[in-house]
Amino acid sequence: MTDPTLSVIIVTWNDWPKLQVCLNSIFNSELPPTEVVVIDNASVDGTRERIRERFPATRVCRNESNIGHTRAVNLGFSLARGEFILVLDSDTELTGDTVHRLLAFLRARPDVALLAPRTFNTDGTVQESARGFPGVMSGLFGRQSALTRLFPNNPFSRRYLARDFLRASEPFQVGQVGGACMFFRRKLLDEVGAWDERYFGYWVDTDWCRGLAVRGKTVYCLPDAHITHHEGNRRGNRKTASRIWMFHYGAYQYYTKWHTAGYCDPRSLLAFAALSTRSLLKTAMNNLTVPTAARAQSESKPRQQGEVRQAEYRGTRP
């Protein structure tokens, strides 16, 4: 059997409505010879049966338990046969020629190791997932932080979130891209290894990009290729305490791995205390929110200064 040009890897867990949208967008796209591999982390919503009925060309690997996003992606890597790999979250939606554009760019640029399209939120605003590496101030001036919303043009957010490139129409280099959509040559896994399974899910994409940078690999965003990420973790959605904790613990793991001498380093201990406190505060604040009202307010909010929406985006294809 001839190996496909592309392997698409999607991890899912009880997310059939969004996964169906994602798969529809894939099979309605311009594709080279492609295999689609779905790793199902023991869903109980009939995901496997529905895929087999509606998308019979899809290869489904169902785990007996939820092994976490990172381990599931690595399982997908081990099954992939394509020359190129596209990692997608189950809540993403491709536009028709996104894959074609990503593939053409990587074939023309052997110096680029990892590529991502411009990612948009459901409301059409740019999702700032192509950005720099986090620093000490990133917790205060991150993508969803209150200070970034209040002061969108502050220098910390502009640098970390690569806001000088929000209206870019040409490919640009960044430190990291989000794991919701990553495109690369399969041989990159032989060169740098798979994802670090000490992360359950959060921050593993940042960690992998940091490893690429250490090895001299380059990461790019291609703004004339578009996807929509219907992010379940977006601001305004109520989150479980375990999800909030996993996010902060992942940040602690990342900081300890790349910025300290290990878990006994005083800097690591201080980070653990600070991030644990922040996690508790976030959980308490989250429990006071009303999801429906918050979501309605978020969707009807006035445009922030400098906010870019997909309809006016300069990177739109000619």
Secondary structure, DSSP 8 states (H G I E B T S, - for coil): ----SEEEEEEESS-HHHHHHHHHHHHTS--SSEEEEEEE-S-SSSHHHHHHHH-TTSEEEE-SS---HHHHHHHHHHH--SSEEEEEETTEEE-TTHHHHHHHHHHH-TTEEEEEEEEE-TTSBB---SB----GGGGTSSTT-HHHHHSTT-HHHHHHTTGGGTT--S-EEESB--TTEEEEETHHHHHH-S--TTSSSTTHHHHHHHHHHHTT-EEEEEEEEEEEE--TTSTTS---HHHHHHHHHHHHHHHHHHHSSSTTSHHHHHHHHHHHHHHHHHHHHHHT--HHHHHHHHHT----TT--BGGG-TT---
